[in-house]
Amino acid sequence: MMNETIALEGFRKLICEAHEKGETALLIWKNPEEREKWGGKEEEMWVENAFEVHGFDQDGKAYGTYRNMELTRAMRNAFRCNNQFKLTTVDGKGLAAMAFQIDKLLSTEGHLMFAFRGIFYKHLNGPIVSIPSCQKLDTNW
């Protein structure tokens, strides 16, 4: 098993490199098979009944509608509401992927550790895809 400290520094480097390239989020899949069930190409994936933000009321609560939309757009809307973004498996019985905002990973150690531990302890086996470019990232660390 890989040393946790070495793996964490590799994950941190991966996030920093993605940030430098202008990426805003990481989508980390539970496993490659689940990604394939979703179609295998994030730029072509659609999410059913995703929340589309139309605005915020005086109390700061988001209002909008639910509709089918592109994966990347669904992620942006969730992040606008400060929500965590999760994809369920195609059969709807489990977790397929989780998304993390890069700025939060870089600014909040607890957020970074939550994402890292998901990978390190094999709850999320990847691949890791950067958003908005939808490029798979190298995880040989």
C-alpha positions in Angstrom: 0.0 0.0 0.0 1.2 3.5 -0.9 2.5 5.8 1.8 -0.4 8.2 2.7 1.9 11.3 2.9 3.4 10.6 -0.5 0.0 10.0 -2.0 -1.5 13.2 -0.4 1.4 15.3 -1.9 0.8 13.7 -5.3 -2.9 14.5 -5.1 -2.2 18.1 -4.0 0.2 18.5 -7.0 -2.4 17.1 -9.3 -4.9 19.7 -8.0 -2.4 22.6 -8.3 -1.6 21.6 -11.9 -5.2 21.4 -12.9 -5.8 24.8 -11.3 -2.9 26.3 -13.2 -4.5 25.0 -16.4 -7.8 26.8 -15.6 -9.8 23.8 -14.5 -12.5 24.5 -11.9 -13.5 21.1 -10.6 -12.5 17.4 -10.4 -15.0 14.7 -11.0 -13.8 11.5 -9.3 -15.5 8.3 -10.4 -16.2 5.3 -8.2 -14.6 3.1 -10.9 -14.0 3.0 -14.6 -16.9 0.6 -15.2 -19.4 3.1 -13.7 -18.0 5.8 -15.9 -18.6 3.6 -19.0 -22.2 3.0 -17.9 -22.6 6.8 -18.0 -21.2 6.9 -21.5 -17.5 7.3 -20.9 -17.3 10.9 -22.2 -18.1 13.6 -19.6 -18.6 16.3 -22.3 -21.5 14.3 -23.7 -23.1 13.2 -20.4 -26.5 14.4 -19.3 -28.0 14.5 -15.8 -31.7 14.0 -15.4 -33.6 16.3 -13.0 -30.6 18.5 -12.2 -31.4 21.8 -10.4 -31.0 24.9 -12.5 -30.5 28.1 -10.5 -32.5 31.1 -11.7 -31.5 33.3 -8.8 -31.4 33.7 -5.0 -34.1 35.1 -2.7 -33.4 37.7 0.0 -32.5 35.0 2.5 -29.9 33.6 0.1 -31.8 30.5 -0.8 -31.6 29.5 -4.5 -34.7 29.1 -6.6 -35.0 27.5 -10.0 -36.3 24.5 -11.8 -35.3 20.9 -12.3 -34.5 19.8 -15.8 -32.2 17.5 -17.8 -28.9 19.2 -18.6 -25.3 18.6 -19.5 -23.1 17.2 -16.7 -20.8 20.2 -16.6 -23.7 22.6 -16.4 -25.4 20.5 -13.6 -22.1 20.7 -11.7 -21.8 24.5 -12.0 -25.4 24.9 -10.8 -24.8 22.7 -7.8 -21.6 24.6 -6.9 -23.4 28.0 -7.2 -25.7 26.8 -4.4 -22.7 25.5 -2.4 -24.0 22.0 -2.7 -22.0 18.8 -3.0 -22.4 17.2 -6.4 -22.8 13.4 -6.6 -23.8 11.2 -9.5 -25.7 8.1 -8.7 -25.1 4.8 -10.4 -27.1 4.2 -13.6 -29.5 1.9 -11.6 -29.8 4.6 -8.9 -28.7 2.4 -6.1 -25.3 3.8 -5.2 -22.6 6.4 -5.8 -21.1 6.7 -9.3 -19.0 9.8 -8.9 -18.4 12.9 -6.7 -17.3 16.4 -7.9 -15.0 18.7 -6.0 -14.4 22.4 -6.6 -10.7 23.0 -7.1 -10.7 26.3 -5.2 -12.2 24.6 -2.2 -9.7 21.8 -2.3 -6.9 24.3 -2.3 -8.3 26.6 0.4 -9.9 24.1 2.9 -7.7 21.3 4.3 -10.8 19.4 5.5 -12.3 19.4 2.0 -8.9 18.3 0.5 -8.6 15.5 3.0 -12.2 14.3 2.4 -11.5 14.0 -1.3 -8.1 12.4 -0.8 -9.3 9.8 1.6 -12.1 8.8 -0.8 -9.3 7.9 -3.3 -6.7 6.6 -0.8 -9.1 4.2 0.8 -10.6 3.1 -2.5 -14.1 4.5 -2.1 -13.4 6.4 -5.3 -11.1 4.5 -7.7 -11.1 6.9 -10.5 -10.6 8.0 -13.1 -10.2 11.6 -12.1 -11.5 14.0 -14.7 -10.9 17.7 -14.8 -13.8 20.1 -15.5 -14.4 22.0 -17.8 -11.9 20.4 -20.2 -13.2 16.8 -19.4 -9.6 15.4 -19.5 -8.6 12.3 -17.6 -5.8 13.2 -15.2 -2.7 11.1 -14.6 -2.8 9.5 -11.1 0.5 7.7 -11.1 1.5 9.1 -7.7 
